[in-house]
Amino acid sequence: MQGASATGVLSHLSRLEVQARSRKTEPQQRSRVTELKAAAEQLRMRREQLRAEVETHKNLQKLRTSMDKRREDEEGEEGMDEDSEDSELLRLMARHTQLNDLLYAHHIIGGYDAIKTRQGQGLCLSLPTAYDGVFLETYNLEIDVKPTPRIARHNIPPFIPLSDLVEQSDMKTDIRAFLDTLSQHLNALSGRKQQLKLVKELHKSVEVMESNALCSILVMMVTVPKEKTAILCTLDYTDHTRCLPTRVHFECNGKPLADSPDWDKTRSLLLETPVHKALSTMRRMGNIV
């Protein structure tokens, strides 16, 4: 009986171990599935863009063929019915206008994934973000193309100065410049957020004291190993188109840290290297715990 009981306990412990392992791998699997779904969505949007381009090319070829045929018919059949001529000409003119609109839309968004909306009167553009080879968030804009480009709807974070970017880049005359600038802001934001996430995941001895939604400021508490002294490290990201800080400040016991060659090197490292990588280097050099 005791042998059977021991066997049952071992079997139960084995099942618990398998369950624990499966729970541990589930978040990673879900994260991977999410990335794959996002990548698949981007591929589908790219496919739709290519289909639109192919369709536009075919339509232009058809229009060119129709125009050539019409010229031949006009030369060979002078007695064609006048009403039929006018009807065919109006149809071709309408089709030509539609194709011109498609070509104009394709020209102004060059390089970005887009899908036609509202029978070609608008465009839905996707702006994917990535950092260090990892696909992150995707943002979307719906733009009214005619008579002048105008943002109809979007899911851009409210702390991104969208209205200012529209005015600065003059979206009405150069929408591509606007999209490039907006993409810079979004990719930099995603990069700073990803760095903060990696700091929390990889550096348990570093305490994040303060950050904000824009990730434009990061305050960390690090510990110097020799004196076991706590140092407050503040990173300011005043250039919101970049992932690197523009200012690094150190404090100890509420006072600015005295300048020294070692801390000057640390400041330069944080200014030139992503923060999670800089902290790894600082630990290897023995500057922090």
C-alpha angles and dihedrals in degrees: 000000000000090000091051091048092050090049090052092050092049091049091050091049090050091053091049090051091051091049092049091051092048091050090050093053096043096080090049091049092048091049091050091047090051091051092048092049091050091048090049090051090052091050091050091051091048089050091053090050091052091047090052091050092049091047091050091051091049092049091051090051091050091048092050090049091048092050092049091048091049092054090051092048092049091052095047102036111045090162095064114140110267096221091052090051093052093047093050092046092051091049092052092047091052091048091048091053091050092051091048089054091052092048091048091051092049091049097052096048097043111168099014129103110249140172125199117244133189095018094308096312092111142028130218109209127194121212109192121195131208139172129201091347095311119120111230134169126347120213127197137211129189111205129190103224101194139091087000128344112270132167110246102173138354145162097219111143111264093237091063104093095234097163091050091050091051091054096041095051095036094231092195092067103025113025093164091061089051092050091048092052093045091049089053091054093046095047091047091050092050090047093052091047091050092050091052090050091051092048090056093045100043104032110052092164091060114083117210104218100176143003137149139221093265090047087227092137131038124183117189135179113220129177127227107222101217100052095020085231121164114231122195110218119194122193119192119198102193093157101072093191092067136067094215126080123251095207135029122193131184127202133182122190090348095306130101112265114253115252116261135161092249095052091042088057090047091051091051090048092054091047093052104033133056107265098243090052092044091054090052090052091047090053093049090051090051095243094124138020 
